[in-house]
């Protein structure tokens, strides 16, 4: 049995709502067995930690409205 996580296909959507921005993430796997294997190895906890780190980074500096969606800005 391998210790590697199976490939994960992630779709992230950001939508404005009345209170701010709604973040939705969909994680898909090639099979239910792959999904179960990933979650049994802590993918949910790891994904949550990554989001916490992103939240902390975004809190450091205001977002520049001139940056277009999908543009990578070094240092952010």
MMTF fields as JSON, N, C-alpha, C and O atoms, coordinates in Angstrom:
{
  "mmtfVersion": "1.0.0",
  "mmtfProducer": "UNKNOWN",
  "numBonds": 303,
  "numAtoms": 304,
  "numGroups": 76,
  "numChains": 1,
  "numModels": 1,
  "chainsPerModel": [1],
  "groupsPerChain": [76],
  "chainIdList": ["A"],
  "bondAtomList": [4, 2, 8, 6, 12, 10, 16, 14, 20, 18, 24, 22, 28, 26, 32, 30, 36, 34, 40, 38, 44, 42, 48, 46, 52, 50, 56, 54, 60, 58, 64, 62, 68, 66, 72, 70, 76, 74, 80, 78, 84, 82, 88, 86, 92, 90, 96, 94, 100, 98, 104, 102, 108, 106, 112, 110, 116, 114, 120, 118, 124, 122, 128, 126, 132, 130, 136, 134, 140, 138, 144, 142, 148, 146, 152, 150, 156, 154, 160, 158, 164, 162, 168, 166, 172, 170, 176, 174, 180, 178, 184, 182, 188, 186, 192, 190, 196, 194, 200, 198, 204, 202, 208, 206, 212, 210, 216, 214, 220, 218, 224, 222, 228, 226, 232, 230, 236, 234, 240, 238, 244, 242, 248, 246, 252, 250, 256, 254, 260, 258, 264, 262, 268, 266, 272, 270, 276, 274, 280, 278, 284, 282, 288, 286, 292, 290, 296, 294, 300, 298],
  "bondOrderList": [1, 1, 1, 1, 1, 1, 1, 1, 1, 1, 1, 1, 1, 1, 1, 1, 1, 1, 1, 1, 1, 1, 1, 1, 1, 1, 1, 1, 1, 1, 1, 1, 1, 1, 1, 1, 1, 1, 1, 1, 1, 1, 1, 1, 1, 1, 1, 1, 1, 1, 1, 1, 1, 1, 1, 1, 1, 1, 1, 1, 1, 1, 1, 1, 1, 1, 1, 1, 1, 1, 1, 1, 1, 1, 1],
  "groupList": [{"groupName": "UNK", "atomNameList": ["N", "CA", "C", "O"], "elementList": ["N", "C", "C", "O"], "formalChargeList": [0, 0, 0, 0], "bondAtomList": [1, 0, 2, 1, 3, 2], "bondOrderList": [1, 1, 2], "singleLetterCode": "X", "chemCompType": "L-PEPTIDE LINKING"}],
  "groupTypeList": [0, 0, 0, 0, 0, 0, 0, 0, 0, 0, 0, 0, 0, 0, 0, 0, 0, 0, 0, 0, 0, 0, 0, 0, 0, 0, 0, 0, 0, 0, 0, 0, 0, 0, 0, 0, 0, 0, 0, 0, 0, 0, 0, 0, 0, 0, 0, 0, 0, 0, 0, 0, 0, 0, 0, 0, 0, 0, 0, 0, 0, 0, 0, 0, 0, 0, 0, 0, 0, 0, 0, 0, 0, 0, 0, 0],
  "groupIdList": [1, 2, 3, 4, 5, 6, 7, 8, 9, 10, 11, 12, 13, 14, 15, 16, 17, 18, 19, 20, 21, 22, 23, 24, 25, 26, 27, 28, 29, 30, 31, 32, 33, 34, 35, 36, 37, 38, 39, 40, 41, 42, 43, 44, 45, 46, 47, 48, 49, 50, 51, 52, 53, 54, 55, 56, 57, 58, 59, 60, 61, 62, 63, 64, 65, 66, 67, 68, 69, 70, 71, 72, 73, 74, 75, 76],
  "secStructList": [7, 7, 7, 1, 7, 7, 7, 7, 3, 3, 3, 3, 3, 3, 3, 3, 3, 6, 6, 3, 3, 3, 3, 3, 3, 3, 3, 3, 7, 1, 1, 2, 2, 2, 2, 2, 2, 2, 2, 2, 6, 6, 2, 2, 2, 2, 2, 2, 2, 2, 2, 2, 2, 2, 2, 2, 2, 2, 2, 2, 1, 7, 7, 7, 6, 6, 1, 7, 6, 6, 7, 7, 7, 6, 6, 7],
  "xCoordList": [0.85, 0.0, 0.892, 1.838, 0.578, 1.365, 0.952, -0.193, 1.884, 1.571, 1.266, 0.922, 1.391, 1.09, -0.413, -1.224, -0.753, -2.158, -2.536, -1.707, -3.776, -4.218, -4.357, -4.467, -4.352, -4.542, -5.862, -6.888, -5.809, -6.986, -7.249, -6.339, -8.478, -8.882, -9.671, -10.732, -9.155, -9.737, -10.313, -9.66, -11.546, -12.182, -12.491, -13.155, -12.007, -12.258, -13.048, -12.694, -14.112, -14.972, -15.053, -15.242, -14.909, -15.067, -16.261, -16.267, -17.262, -18.466, -18.732, -18.597, -19.108, -19.496, -20.893, -21.769, -21.088, -22.43, -22.599, -21.721, -23.692, -24.001, -22.99, -22.852, -22.289, -21.366, -19.9, -19.031, -19.61, -18.21, -18.018, -18.751, -17.044, -16.743, -16.942, -16.444, -17.68, -17.917, -16.89, -16.754, -16.17, -15.165, -15.759, -16.211, -15.758, -16.251, -15.173, -14.631, -14.862, -13.87, -14.519, -15.208, -14.294, -14.763, -13.532, -12.745, -13.37, -12.277, -12.868, -13.824, -12.285, -12.793, -11.655, -10.492, -12.027, -11.064, -11.529, -12.692, -10.618, -10.956, -11.928, -12.643, -11.963, -12.892, -13.227, -12.544, -14.295, -14.674, -13.579, -13.324, -12.936, -11.848, -10.703, -10.134, -10.348, -9.295, -9.676, -8.843, -10.933, -11.39, -11.319, -10.872, -11.758, -11.694, -10.249, -9.939, -9.37, -7.956, -7.353, -6.609, -7.671, -7.143, -7.639, -6.854, -8.931, -9.479, -8.98, -8.827, -8.723, -8.192, -6.751, -6.257, -6.074, -4.692, -4.609, -3.517, -5.752, -5.744, -5.822, -5.434, -6.322, -6.382, -7.271, -6.995, -8.315, -9.216, -8.476, -8.599, -7.717, -6.945, -5.877, -5.688, -5.188, -4.142, -4.696, -4.088, -5.855, -6.481, -6.901, -6.741, -7.434, -7.818, -6.629, -6.723, -5.502, -4.292, -3.801, -3.352, -3.884, -3.473, -4.362, -3.872, -5.659, -6.574, -6.304, -6.405, -5.963, -5.599, -4.363, -4.295, -3.385, -2.169, -2.49, -1.954, -3.364, -3.774, -4.483, -4.23, -5.355, -6.071, -5.087, -5.249, -4.078, -3.074, -2.283, -1.982, -1.947, -1.214, -2.053, -1.552, -3.319, -4.192, -4.411, -4.664, -4.321, -4.507, -3.296, -3.405, -2.151, -0.934, -0.952, -0.389, -1.59, -1.521, -2.861, -3.431, -3.374, -4.639, -4.482, -3.416, -5.546, -5.55, -5.617, -6.431, -4.768, -4.735, -5.835, -5.817, -6.802, -7.922, -7.476, -8.233, -6.262, -5.786, -5.365, -5.214, -5.175, -4.766, -5.982, -7.013, -5.85, -6.946, -7.044, -6.024, -8.259, -8.413, -7.553, -7.42, -6.985, -6.16, -4.732, -3.934, -4.377, -3.01, -2.231, -2.692, -1.046, -0.173, 0.663, 1.263, 0.694, 1.5, 2.563, 2.246, 3.815, 4.917, 4.876, 4.6, 5.152, 5.182, 3.847, 3.745, 2.818, 1.495, 1.108, 0.024],
  "yCoordList": [-1.186, 0.0, 1.244, 1.345, 2.164, 3.398, 4.409, 4.415, 5.256, 6.315, 7.633, 8.622, 7.645, 8.871, 9.122, 8.196, 10.406, 10.769, 10.632, 10.882, 10.238, 10.151, 11.545, 12.525, 11.646, 12.961, 13.594, 12.922, 14.888, 15.643, 16.733, 17.474, 16.833, 17.885, 18.908, 18.592, 20.126, 21.144, 22.282, 22.806, 22.647, 23.819, 24.783, 24.42, 26.009, 27.034, 28.165, 28.659, 28.558, 29.635, 30.727, 30.442, 31.969, 33.129, 33.933, 34.379, 34.115, 34.857, 35.933, 35.696, 37.112, 38.175, 37.892, 37.433, 38.171, 38.126, 39.335, 40.195, 39.414, 40.593, 40.836, 41.967, 39.804, 39.95, 39.975, 40.16, 39.793, 39.788, 38.843, 38.904, 37.98, 37.037, 35.618, 35.247, 34.833, 33.426, 32.573, 32.668, 31.741, 30.837, 29.434, 28.93, 28.802, 27.431, 26.592, 26.975, 25.456, 24.537, 23.18, 22.66, 22.617, 21.265, 20.421, 20.747, 19.342, 18.402, 17.154, 16.577, 16.739, 15.557, 14.562, 14.931, 13.304, 12.222, 11.305, 11.342, 10.486, 9.588, 8.501, 7.942, 8.198, 7.183, 7.474, 8.249, 6.837, 6.981, 6.422, 6.961, 5.347, 4.752, 5.746, 5.878, 6.464, 7.482, 8.592, 9.044, 9.034, 10.081, 9.637, 10.39, 8.421, 7.885, 7.771, 8.069, 7.339, 7.205, 8.569, 8.702, 9.582, 10.928, 11.476, 12.025, 11.33, 11.865, 11.086, 11.657, 9.781, 9.004, 9.398, 9.133, 10.035, 10.477, 11.956, 12.522, 12.58, 13.933, 15.073, 16.196, 14.809, 15.893, 17.037, 18.198, 16.733, 17.784, 18.709, 19.932, 18.119, 18.915, 19.737, 20.917, 19.115, 19.823, 20.961, 22.028, 20.738, 21.788, 22.944, 24.11, 22.62, 23.656, 24.474, 25.693, 23.801, 24.52, 25.446, 26.56, 24.987, 25.825, 27.064, 28.157, 26.901, 28.046, 29.013, 30.227, 28.489, 29.356, 30.186, 31.369, 29.563, 30.284, 31.355, 32.461, 31.033, 32.019, 33.19, 34.344, 32.908, 33.95, 34.872, 36.093, 34.286, 35.079, 35.956, 37.108, 35.423, 36.216, 37.385, 38.499, 37.127, 38.188, 39.28, 40.43, 38.947, 39.931, 40.857, 41.921, 40.469, 41.267, 42.538, 43.553, 42.499, 43.61, 43.753, 42.749, 44.967, 45.134, 44.711, 44.861, 44.191, 43.794, 45.053, 45.941, 45.128, 46.252, 46.053, 45.073, 46.982, 46.855, 46.86, 46.438, 47.329, 47.373, 45.99, 45.795, 45.034, 43.697, 42.955, 42.865, 42.428, 41.72, 40.287, 39.691, 39.723, 38.342, 37.406, 37.595, 36.411, 35.44, 35.869, 35.118, 37.075, 37.595, 37.259, 37.503, 36.695, 36.394, 37.641, 38.222, 38.04, 39.174, 38.656, 38.134, 38.797, 38.31, 38.967, 40.16, 38.181, 38.711, 38.705, 39.181, 38.18, 38.097, 36.676, 36.392],
  "zCoordList": [0.0, 0.0, 0.0, 0.78, -0.869, -0.984, 0.075, 0.528, 0.461, 1.423, 0.722, 1.369, -0.603, -1.351, -1.378, -1.373, -1.405, -1.563, -3.033, -3.909, -3.315, -4.709, -5.308, -4.571, -6.64, -7.271, -6.825, -6.721, -6.567, -6.157, -7.175, -7.551, -7.619, -8.541, -7.726, -7.187, -7.638, -6.76, -7.601, -8.504, -7.281, -7.878, -6.744, -5.772, -6.872, -5.853, -6.5, -7.57, -5.834, -6.318, -5.262, -4.08, -5.688, -4.807, -5.318, -6.466, -4.472, -4.836, -3.795, -2.594, -4.262, -3.342, -2.809, -3.542, -1.53, -0.953, -0.039, 0.007, 0.675, 1.486, 2.604, 3.07, 3.038, 4.159, 3.754, 4.606, 2.488, 2.036, 0.872, -0.115, 0.983, -0.078, 0.433, 1.496, -0.343, 0.001, -0.738, -1.958, 0.007, -0.523, -0.546, 0.482, -1.724, -1.843, -2.501, -3.538, -1.91, -2.477, -2.695, -1.817, -3.865, -4.184, -4.474, -5.363, -3.728, -3.948, -4.58, -4.063, -5.713, -6.406, -6.584, -6.746, -6.55, -6.703, -7.824, -8.224, -8.328, -9.428, -8.996, -9.828, -7.705, -7.208, -5.752, -5.081, -5.278, -3.871, -2.968, -1.891, -3.403, -2.62, -2.479, -1.396, -3.578, -3.506, -2.536, -1.751, -2.585, -1.674, -0.222, 0.644, 0.041, 1.402, 1.875, 3.028, 0.977, 1.343, 1.67, 2.642, 0.863, 1.108, 2.446, 3.219, 2.72, 3.963, 5.177, 6.257, 5.009, 6.132, 6.448, 7.544, 5.484, 5.695, 6.08, 6.131, 6.35, 6.902, 5.906, 6.229, 4.682, 3.7, 4.183, 3.881, 4.916, 5.411, 6.38, 6.302, 7.28, 8.246, 7.518, 7.814, 6.574, 5.826, 4.987, 4.904, 4.362, 3.561, 4.466, 4.105, 5.636, 6.602, 7.064, 7.209, 7.297, 7.707, 6.596, 6.867, 5.353, 4.222, 4.122, 3.838, 4.354, 4.317, 5.46, 5.283, 6.626, 7.751, 7.415, 7.749, 6.751, 6.358, 5.318, 5.383, 4.355, 3.351, 4.016, 3.671, 4.952, 5.688, 6.412, 6.405, 7.03, 7.742, 6.775, 7.09, 5.607, 4.615, 4.104, 3.957, 3.838, 3.328, 4.371, 4.011, 5.638, 6.704, 6.844, 7.452, 6.293, 6.427, 5.597, 6.008, 4.438, 3.508, 2.786, 2.358, 2.641, 1.914, 0.456, -0.141, -0.09, -1.498, -2.362, -2.108, -3.372, -4.308, -5.339, -6.083, -5.389, -6.323, -7.777, -8.651, -8.056, -9.432, -9.932, -11.138, -9.031, -9.439, -9.979, -9.313, -11.186, -11.813, -11.286, -10.941, -11.216, -10.774, -11.636, -12.845, -10.991, -11.698, -11.886, -12.447, -11.425, -11.561, -10.315, -9.2, -10.502, -9.361, -9.068, -9.973, -7.816, -7.393, -6.444, -5.376, -6.827, -6.002, -4.631, -4.51, -3.609, -2.256, -1.555, -0.425, -2.194, -1.573, -1.386, -0.877]
}
